[in-house]
Amino acid sequence: MRTQHTLPGATLVTVASAGILLGISACSTTTEASSQESGSTTAGQSTAGASSEPATDAAASDGRQTTGNTSSDGDDSAASTKENTPTLVGYEVQAPDDAETKSVDEYEERVVFHFSGANSGENLPTPSISYVAGYPHKSGSGNEVEMNGQLFLQASFDGSGAAADVPKSRQPQNPIVSEVRYLGGFEKTQNLGVGISSCHGAPEKSPYDVATSGDDIILTIEPASCGRS
């Protein structure tokens, strides 16, 4: 009868093999957990990045335009809003070239206010022009602004901005218009003062009229009667 003997080395091989299998299993579990944790963190970072908002154009308190950043996806809504707001870009005083040959009743002067973004006159701001007691008033503060002239018209344009290079003042020293001065803007309303020379010693209000032509608003001023019948 043969007796079978179990070799001590076989037991060691079996135990070692079991240890290797356990180690592989543990490694696989750890790797899977690490992958899940890493994926969760990456997703969180991606969501946080998507929450940033595009910058838009801003308007200064006086209505003058300042430029900001636009969104990277091509959204130009802020730019469209700016373009839809008519902007005062300048003004000038016009007098007849043949003033010497005109009678008092024929003579007149014009102050032309130039706007951009008015869509050929369809989007012009609303003008409000009237005589004021004393000097015209500065936008925002309401303080009087001293300027040339005997009588003064204040011209306000509601629903408009102003370019950064709008002239501060023009002083033609004409028979009627002595000065036009930009008084600033407040809440999308631009204000200008018009100084008028009138009858010496007893100033009288000169008649005036307001009209539009394209992207311009035109203030036409006639001489005061100065006692003439």
C-alpha positions in Angstrom: 0.0 0.0 0.0 1.4 3.4 -1.1 1.3 6.4 1.1 0.8 9.8 -0.5 2.8 12.6 1.0 1.8 16.3 0.7 4.8 18.5 -0.1 5.2 21.5 2.1 6.1 23.6 -1.0 2.6 23.0 -2.6 0.9 24.6 0.4 3.2 27.6 0.1 2.4 28.0 -3.6 -1.3 27.9 -3.0 -1.1 30.5 -0.2 1.0 32.7 -2.4 -1.3 32.5 -5.3 -4.3 33.4 -3.1 -2.3 36.5 -1.9 -1.6 37.6 -5.5 -5.3 37.3 -6.4 -6.4 39.3 -3.4 -3.8 42.0 -4.2 -5.1 42.3 -7.8 -8.7 42.5 -6.7 -7.9 45.3 -4.2 -5.9 47.2 -6.8 -8.8 47.0 -9.2 -11.3 48.3 -6.6 -9.0 51.2 -5.6 -8.5 52.2 -9.3 -12.2 52.2 -10.0 -12.9 54.3 -6.9 -10.2 56.8 -7.9 -11.6 57.1 -11.4 -15.1 57.8 -10.1 -13.8 60.4 -7.7 -11.7 62.1 -10.4 -14.6 62.1 -12.8 -16.9 63.8 -10.3 -14.3 66.5 -9.6 -13.8 67.2 -13.3 -17.6 67.5 -13.9 -17.9 69.9 -11.0 -15.1 72.1 -12.5 -16.8 72.1 -15.9 -20.1 73.2 -14.5 -18.5 76.1 -12.5 -16.8 77.3 -15.6 -20.0 77.4 -17.6 -21.7 79.8 -15.1 -19.6 82.8 -16.1 -21.7 85.6 -17.7 -20.7 87.7 -20.8 -19.7 91.3 -20.1 -21.9 94.0 -21.8 -21.4 97.6 -22.8 -22.0 100.1 -20.2 -23.3 103.7 -20.4 -21.8 106.5 -18.3 -24.1 108.4 -16.0 -24.0 111.4 -18.4 -25.1 109.3 -21.3 -21.7 109.1 -23.0 -20.8 105.7 -24.3 -18.1 103.5 -22.8 -17.0 100.2 -24.4 -17.0 96.9 -22.5 -16.3 93.3 -23.6 -18.6 91.3 -25.7 -19.5 87.7 -25.2 -17.5 85.1 -27.1 -20.6 83.4 -28.6 -21.2 86.4 -30.9 -24.1 87.9 -28.9 -24.2 91.6 -29.9 -27.4 92.6 -28.1 -25.5 95.2 -26.0 -24.0 96.7 -29.2 -27.4 96.7 -30.8 -28.8 98.7 -27.8 -26.0 101.2 -28.1 -26.6 101.6 -31.9 -30.3 102.1 -31.3 -29.6 105.1 -29.0 -29.0 108.2 -31.1 -25.8 109.9 -30.2 -25.0 113.7 -30.3 -21.8 113.9 -32.3 -21.6 117.7 -32.8 -23.3 121.0 -33.5 -22.7 124.1 -35.6 -24.1 127.6 -36.1 -25.0 128.6 -39.6 -25.5 132.2 -40.8 -26.4 133.4 -44.3 -23.4 134.1 -46.5 -25.1 137.2 -47.9 -26.2 138.6 -44.5 -25.3 142.1 -45.5 -27.8 142.1 -48.4 -30.7 140.7 -46.4 -33.3 142.8 -44.6 -34.0 142.2 -40.9 -37.2 140.4 -41.9 -35.2 138.0 -44.2 -32.3 137.3 -41.9 -32.2 134.2 -39.7 -29.6 131.9 -38.1 -29.6 128.2 -37.6 -28.1 125.9 -34.9 -27.8 122.4 -36.3 -27.5 119.5 -33.8 -25.9 116.4 -35.5 -26.8 112.9 -34.3 -25.6 109.5 -35.4 -27.6 106.2 -35.1 -30.8 108.0 -35.7 -31.7 105.7 -38.6 -32.2 108.5 -41.2 -34.3 110.5 -38.8 -36.6 107.7 -37.7 -35.0 107.4 -34.3 -34.2 111.0 -33.4 -34.4 112.0 -29.8 -37.3 114.1 -28.6 -36.2 117.8 -28.5 -37.4 120.3 -25.9 -36.3 123.9 -26.5 -37.4 126.9 -24.5 -36.2 130.2 -23.0 -35.0 130.1 -19.4 -34.8 132.8 -16.8 -31.1 133.6 -16.2 -28.4 131.3 -17.5 -29.0 127.7 -18.8 -28.7 124.9 -16.3 -26.0 122.2 -16.2 -27.2 118.6 -16.4 -27.4 116.7 -13.1 -26.5 119.5 -10.7 -28.9 122.1 -12.1 -26.4 124.8 -11.5 -26.4 127.8 -13.9 -23.7 128.0 -16.4 -22.5 131.5 -17.4 -22.2 132.0 -21.1 -22.3 134.7 -23.8 -25.7 136.3 -24.7 -28.5 138.4 -23.4 -31.2 135.8 -23.5 -30.9 132.1 -23.4 -32.5 129.0 -24.8 -32.0 125.6 -23.2 -32.2 122.7 -25.6 -32.7 119.2 -24.2 -32.7 116.0 -26.2 -34.4 113.1 -24.4 -33.4 109.5 -25.3 -29.9 110.2 -26.5 -26.2 109.8 -25.7 -23.2 111.9 -26.6 -19.9 111.2 -28.2 -16.8 111.8 -26.1 -15.5 114.5 -28.4 -18.6 116.7 -28.5 -17.3 120.3 -28.5 -17.7 122.1 -25.2 -18.6 125.4 -26.8 -18.9 127.4 -30.1 -18.8 131.2 -30.0 -19.5 132.6 -33.4 -20.5 136.1 -32.1 -23.1 136.4 -34.9 -25.8 139.1 -34.8 -28.2 136.6 -33.2 -26.3 133.6 -31.8 -23.5 134.5 -29.5 -22.6 131.1 -28.2 -23.7 127.4 -28.1 -22.5 125.4 -25.1 -22.7 121.7 -24.3 -24.0 121.4 -20.7 -23.6 117.6 -20.3 -26.0 114.7 -20.1 -28.0 113.0 -17.4 -30.2 109.8 -17.7 -29.9 109.8 -21.5 -30.9 113.4 -21.8 -28.4 115.8 -23.4 -28.5 119.5 -22.7 -27.2 122.5 -24.5 -27.5 126.3 -24.0 -27.9 128.8 -26.8 -26.9 132.4 -26.0 -28.8 135.0 -28.0 -28.0 138.7 -28.6 -31.1 140.9 -28.7 -32.1 144.5 -28.7 -29.6 146.6 -26.8 -31.0 148.0 -23.5 -34.3 146.1 -23.8 -33.7 142.5 -24.8 -36.7 140.8 -26.5 -37.1 137.1 -27.1 -36.3 136.1 -30.7 -38.8 133.9 -32.4 -37.6 130.4 -33.2 -38.6 127.2 -34.8 -37.5 123.5 -34.5 -37.4 121.1 -37.5 -35.6 117.9 -38.5 -33.6 116.9 -41.6 -32.2 113.4 -41.8 -30.2 112.8 -38.6 -30.1 116.5 -37.7 -32.3 118.6 -35.5 -32.4 122.2 -36.6 -33.1 125.3 -34.5 -33.9 128.3 -36.6 -33.8 131.7 -34.8 -35.1 135.0 -36.2 -34.1 138.5 -35.1 -36.1 140.1 -32.3 -38.4 142.9 -33.4 -36.6 145.5 -31.1 -39.6 147.7 -31.2 -40.2 147.6 -34.9 -43.9 147.3 -35.9 
